[in-house]
Amino acid sequence: MMLSALILLPLIGAALIGFYPASMSGKLSRGIALTVAILTFLWTIFLVIQFNPTDIGQQFAESLPWIDVIGFNYSLGIDGLSLPLLVLNGLLTAIAIYSSDPSLQRPRFYYSLILLLNAGVSGAFLAQDLLLFFLFYEIELIPLYLLIAIWGGAKRGYAATKFLIYTAFSGILLLASFLGMVWLSGADNFGLQSLQLTALPLTTQLILLAGITIGFGIKMPLVPLHTWLPDAHVEASTPISVLLAGVLLKLGTYGLLRFGMNLLPEAWAYVAPWLATWAVISVLYGASCAIAQTDMKKMVAYSSVGHMGYVLLAAAASTPLSVLGAVMQMISHGLISAMLFLLVGVVYQKAGSRDLDVLHGLLNPERGLPVIGTLMVVGVMASAGIPGMVGFISEFIVFRGSFPIFPLQTLISMLGTGLTAVYFLILVNKAFFGRLSAQVLNLPRVYWSDRAPALILAITIVIFGVQPNWLIHWTEATITAMVKTQNLVVATSSELKIENAPSSDFNL
């Protein structure tokens, strides 16, 4: 039950806060939620300590029959692909609860939903059964919808409904693809290990991969499936934006690697050039849209669209180094985007605006937000890929691993790094430098409790940037084995097709 604990702990915490006792205060419910989140995060650290990085199989595996008639099992496991994402989920959930407004309305319902969201995401990363993954994938949908719809901004209803429709359509595509994968392959259950041993015709794989790619492409999101994301971020509260950008988007990238590249290797290799081109479009479009924004939060939201394109490029290249870079990019983006959203949230809370046409001079050491401005500069440098930060090493590995396979797409994608520096330089220059604007002369005091979450993330970003092997160490063996298996399947299939092809020789 070592892995089930990651699901049960937040579920028990959510039930405790939500149903008992009726007189529980907001302060107490926040304290219980934060305690549960910290315990869950510490449990992921314990799993990291117990994890064997040289073992490429699923560790701490749990499997129980659930619905035998359809081959549905409660099957959990953890490997180098899912381990860092679980730790990231635990860390950002604790930070989101800590950063929540202590005086918010309906606190018991709010904290229960965040813990339920944490359980759903952890279950999705742990699931080794396609139906079980889909179950957890859908479980996280309702809490996030309610968190935006109830505690969001002025247009929260529109943003939440748009998110719900897009994500529901994503789920429909994924369920249809998963069912087709099992039924057409003749497998007797939905387990990942069973499906890895089956082979499907290339045409069938392409149809199934189309559903999986579009389904997870909505979640990532990729252009033109991204339009729900800026609205959701702008209307969501700061802690929910932290979870949305830092964790929820990674369900899409994780799903592409786990279920697209891993289970449909021939189709993946066939469409890889098109996926790489799609990645380039997302990178450039996301960066271009970010440059045009005047809302700080919307600018950071569009930056996520571009940075998720790097993950798709690396996955399309399918080399051990590029896929390792994809995992690094997922972690680095989760840390950096969470930090940027936290800082934008503090600016909005203290200055009352996120408009770059209104905010100026916030780096003023006496009357501005000097520490927040300094942390913002650190976050911007990390996102722009400045050496010494985790953003640099993750993008470098992506480009280095992808260039031998897709040189043109990689070179064009590198422009996205330059454009990232452009739009974040605009943000920092307008909001933090120059004369302090008259509209924000009397700023409330910023306490260390406001700065602490972003400071923790900044330290983590620098640590992994200086010593990336502390992160790579846990993932490298799993990724290398996954890519080698995929390449072997593709090569074997090609050889069989050549051997079975009709001979063109003829006798005179």
N, C-alpha and C positions, 0 to 999 in steps of 0.2 A: 504493500500500500504506500510505498514511498512516493510514487508519482500521483496516485489518487489524492494524496494529502494536499497537493497543489490545487486541486479542484475543490476538495471538501472543506479546507480551511476557510476560503472566502465565502463559500456557500453557507457554512455554519454561521460565520460572522454576519452575513446578510440577513439570515433568518433571525438571529439574535436581535439585531438592530430593528428589523422591520416588524417583528411580531411580539417581542417581549422585552421589557414590560411596557405598558401603555403610557406610563408617565415619564419615560426616558427623555432627558433633556437633549437639546442639540449639542451641547458641549460634551456630554457623556457619549452620545452616539458617534461623534467625531473621534473621540478618544478610542472607543472600541474599534472603529473602522481603521484608524491609523495603526493600532496595535496589531490587528489581524493582518493588515497589509505588510507591516514590517516583519512579522513572523513568517509570512509567506515568502517574502524576499529572502530572509535568512535561510529558509528551507531550500531555496534554489541555490544559495551559496554552499550549503551542505552537500547538495547533489553535485555541484562542481568539484568539491573536494573529493568526493567518492568516485567521480567519473574517471574512466580510463581512456585517455585520448588516443591510445593506439588501437583500441577496439573499434572496428568499423561497423559492428552490428548494433542493434537496439539494446540498450542497457536498462537495467531495473524494470524489465518487461513485465507487464501484467496482462493477463488474458482470461476472460470469463465468458462463457456462452451467454447470449442474451436472447435472441430470437432465432432459434435453430432453423426454423422453416425457411427463412430467407438468407441464412448464413450471416447474420448480424451479430458481431461479438464486441464485447467491451474490451478493447485491446489498446494498451498504452505502451509507449516506449520512448526512449530519448537517445539521440545521437549528436554528433558534432554540428549538425545543421540546426536542430531545434534548441539545443542547450543555451547558446547565447541569447536567443530570442526570448526564452523563458526568463532568464535573468533580467533582461531589459524590461519585460512586462512587469515583473515584480518591483523593480526599482521605480519605474515611472508611475505605477499605481500608488505607491507610497508617497511619492512627490506630489501627485495630483491631489490626494486627500489632504496632505499637509498644506497645500497651497489654496485650498478651497476657502471661501469666505465663511468665517465662523458664524456670521449672522444671517446666512441664507435661509430662505423659507423651506419648509418641509425637509429638514435635514435628515431625518431617519430614512425617508424614501430615497433621498439623494445618495447617501452613503451606501445603502443597500444595493442600489443600481450599479454603483462603481465596483463594488465587490463582486456582484454577479457578472459584470463585464470582464473583470479579471479572471474569473473562473472559466468563462466561455473561451477567452483567448488562450489560456493555458491548456484547456482541453483540446482545442484545435491543433496546437503545436505538438501535443503528446499523442494524438490519435493515430493509430496504426490500422484503422479500418475506415474505408471511404465513407460509409454511412455515419459512423461516429464523428468523423471530421465534419461532415455536413451538418450534423446535429449541433455541434458546438459552434460552427460557423454561423448558424441561424440564431443560436441563443444570444450571441453578442449583439445582434441587430436590434432587438427590442430595447434593451437598456440604453444603448447609445441614442436611439430615436427619442426616448423619453427624456434623456439628459439634455438634449438639444431643444426639444419642444417645450419643456417646462422651465428650464433655467437659462434659456438662450436670450438673444437680443430681440429687437423690435420685430424682425421678420423671422422669428424662430419657427413659426408654424410652416412657412413656405420652405425653409431650409431643411427642416426635419422630414417633411413629406417628400421632398425631392431626394434626400438621402435614402429614405425608406424604399421608394420606387426603384431607384437605381440598384440598391443592394438586393432587393427582392428579385429583380430580373437577373442579377448575378447568380443568386442561389438557384433559380430555375434552370439556368444553363448548366451549372455545375452538377445539379442532381441528375439532369438528363444525360450528361456526359458520363457520370459515374455509373449510372444504371446501364447505359449502353456498353461501357467498358467491361462490366461483369457479365452481362448476358451474352454479348457477342463473342467473348473469349471462352465461354463455357465454364468459367470458374464457379465453384460451389459456395464461395463466400466473398465478402467484400474486403478481405485482408490485403494489405499492401504486398506482403510476401507472396501470396498466391498469384496476384496479378503481375508481379515482376517475372514470373516463370512462364507466362503465357505470351503468345505471339499473335498479332492481328495483321491482316492485309494493310498495305500502305494507305489505300483509299479510305478504309475504315478508320485508321489512325488519324488521318488528316481531318476527317469530319469530327471525331471526338476531340482532337486537339483544338479545333476552331472554337468549340463550346467552352473548353477549359480556358483558353487564352482570353476570350472575350469576357468570360465570367470573372477571372482574376484580374483582367485588365481594368475592369470597372473598379475593383477594390484598390488597385495600386495608387492612383489611377493613371491610365494612359490616354493620350489625345486620340480621338475626340470623346472619350468616355469619362472625362474628368470634370464636367461642368458642375457636378454636385459638390465637389470638394471646396472651392472658394466660398460658396454660400454657407456651407456647414461650418467652416472655420470662422468666418466673420460673425456668425450668429451664436456660435457655441461660446460658453464661458472659457476662461483661460485653462483651467485644469482639464476640461474635456478636449480642448484643442491639443493639449500635451499628449493625451492618450490617443487621440485620433491620428495625429501625425507620427507620434513616436512608436506606436504599437499596432494600431488597427490597419494601417496601410501595409504593414509587413505580412499580414495574412495573404495578401495578393501575391507578393513576391515569393513568399515561402511556398504557396500553393503552386506557382508556376514551376519552381524547381522540383518540388516533391512529386507532383502529379503530372506535370507536363513533360519536362525533360526526362524525368526518371522512369515514367511508365510508358511513354510513347516516344522512344528514342529515334526510331526511323522517321516518323513524321516531324519530329523536332529538328533533326538534321536537314530534312528536306526544305522546311520553311525558315530555317535559320537566317538566310540572307534577308528575307522580308521582315523578320522580327528585328534584325539589326537596323534596317532602314526605319522601321516604326520607332525604334528607340531614339534615333537621331531626330526625328520629327518631334517627339515628346520633349527631348532636351532643349531644342531650339525654341519651340513654341512656349514651353513653360518659362524659360528665361526671358523671352521677348515680352510676354504678358506681365511678368514681374516688373520689368523696367517701366512699364506704362502705369503702374499703380501709384496712388497717393496714400492709400490706407496701408499702414505698416503691417497689419495682420494679413491683409490680402496679398501683399508682396511675399511674405513668408510662405503663405499657402501655395502660391504659384511656384515658388522655388521647389516645393515638394514634387510637383509634376515633373520638373526637369531632372531632379536628382533620382527619381524612380526610373527614369529612362536609362541611366547608367546601369542599373541592375539588369534591365532587359537586354542591353547590349552585351553585358558580360555573360548572361545566361545563354544568349544566342551563340556566342563564340564557343561555349562548352569546352574550354580547356580547364585543366585543374587550377591554373593560376587565375583565370578570369572568374570562374565560379567562386573561388575563395574570395576574390575581390568583391563579388556580388554580396556575399555574406557580410564582409567588412563594411560595405556601403550601407547595408540595411542597419547595422548597429550604429555606425557613425551618423547616419541621417537621423536615426531615432534619438540619439543624444543631442545632436546639434539643433534639430528642429524643436525639440522639447525645451531646450534652453532659450532659443529665440522667442518662442511663444510665451514663456514665463516672463521674459524681460519686457516684451510688448505689453503683456498684461499689467505689469507694475507701472509702466509709463501711462497706460490708459487709466489706471486706478488713481494715480497721483496727479496727472495733468488733465484728465478728463477728455482727452482726444488722442486719436491715432493718426490724424491727418498731417501729412508731411508739409502741407501748405500753411499749417498753423504752428507746428512745433519747430522751435529753433533754440539752439544754445543750451540744451539740457545737460551738456557736460560742464556747465558752469560750476566751479568748485564750491561756491558759497550758497547760491540760491537754486541750483539745478539738481540733477541726479548724477553726480560724478561717478559713484561706484556702479550704478546701473549702466551708465554710458560706457564705462571701462569694460564691464562684462559683455555689453553688446558688441563692442569692437572685437573682443576675443571670439564671440560667437560668429560674427561676420567673417573674420579671418579663417576660422575653422571651416565654415561653409564654402568659402572661396578656394579652399585647398592650399592654404599657406603651410609650408613645411613646419614640422613640430606639432601639428595637430592631427587628430585621427582622420579628419576629412581628406587631408593630403594623401596619406598612405593608402586609404581605401580607394580613392580615385586613381592613384598611380597604379595599383595592382590591377584595377579594372582595365585601364588603358594598356598596360603592359601585357596582360593576358589576352586581350581582344585584338590587338594590332596584327599579330601574325595571321589571323583568320579573316578579319574585316578591316584592312588598313584604311580604306577611304572613310567608312562609317566612323571608325575610331577617331581619325583626325578631325572630322567635322564635329563629333561630339566634344572634342577638346575645346571647341569654341564656347561650349556651354560653361566651362570653368571661367573663361574670361568674362562672359556675360554675367555670371554670378557675382564676380567682383564688381562689375559695373553697377548692377542694381542695388547691391548692398552698400556700395560706396555712396550712392545717391541717398539711401536711407540714413546712413550715419552722418553724412555731410549736412543734410537738411535738418535732421532732428536734433543732433547733438553738438554741432559746431556753430559758430557765429554768435551773434548777440541773442541773449535770452528774450524770447518773444513776450510782448506785453500781456498776452492772454494767459500765460502760465507763470506769472511772477511769484505768486504766493503758493508754492508747492508744499503739500503736507510732508511731514518727516517720514523718511524711509527707514524702517527698522531692520535689524539684521535678520529677523524672522522672514522679511520679504526677500532678502538677498540670498539666504542660505540655499534654497533649492537650486537656483541658477549657479551659485558658487560650487556646489557639489558636482553638478554636471560639467562645469568648466574644468575643474580639477581632473575629472574622469577623461574628458576629451584630450587634455594635455598628456596625461599618463599613457593612454593608449596610442597617442601620436608619437611619443618619445620611445615607448616600448610596445610596439604592435604585436610582438610575438606572444605577449601575455594573452592576447585574444586569438591569434592565429593558431596557437598551440592546440586549442581544444577542437578546432574545426578541420584542420588540414587533412588528417587521415581519412575522415568520413567523405570529404569532398573529392579527394583524389580517387578513392575507391568508387564513388558514385559515377564520376566522369569516365573512368576506365571501363566500368561495366557498360555504360551507355555506348562508348566508342566500339567496344567489342561486339555488342549486339548489332550495331549498324554495319560493322565490317563483315560479320558473319552472314548477315542477311544479304549483303551485296554479293558475297562470294557464292551463296546458294543461288541467287538469281542468275549469275553468270553461268554456273554449272548447268542449270536447268533450261537455259535459253536454247532455242532450236539452232542447230548448226547451219551455217551458211555455205558449207563446203558442198561441192557436187562433182560428179564424175563426168568427164567428157566421153 
